[in-house]
């Protein structure tokens, strides 16, 4: 910058930029720049996730369609796999080990099939959640979006698969004498609560799996243990009647057992409220809220680390 002095000479002075002396962080803040991939606030994160709802739904449908695309029977395996598992469990636990004692065949077979399908919903959500980030690193690194979209979409995929499979559950239940009644309305709140629980658990496992990919190899053993402890193939109350009461209470109050028993109570005429633990709906709601909110916050706290390293 130049200016003329009183004696007619021209003096040159250097102009000082208005941003001089500011640090890089201050400059970025002054011009509205943010760190790429930085974790947004929790409220902003929820807003971003809501804005991606169409992607979440479309992604879950695409994954569901592609799941058995290489198999000749295709989507039939969605139903055939849990049915075959139920048949194996019935032969081993129902015929050989007589795990259905205290229940007639008309009650035990629907009891077993319902338990297998409902537990598979949670099991599949957990296994999909473990690989949600580690199995989609290309997508995570290529695009900017709230990473919670992935585990949420996988949990939604498993819900869609269960809804498709419920047609078979209904057929089995009706085939053994439990016809539609007013109690079937309870199916809706049970599925809503279980979906919230599964989504929260999927979010937790997604963060854990992103940090430790080997967790995917360990989880099948964990899930198998959880299945045996949740009364999928037998009534916890009947099988543990000669054991200390607290053991049966702990097993009955675990979330997998809670949602299975509520579904059985809704569907099966011979499975009454005496088979349910006390305050069952309050416990079911508490598990759902605790894991849905806790899992979401736990996943959000590591948002900026997914796909790095």
Beta strands, then each sheet from edge to edge (+ up, - down):
strand 1: 2-4
strand 2: 10-12
sheet 1: 1+ 2-
end
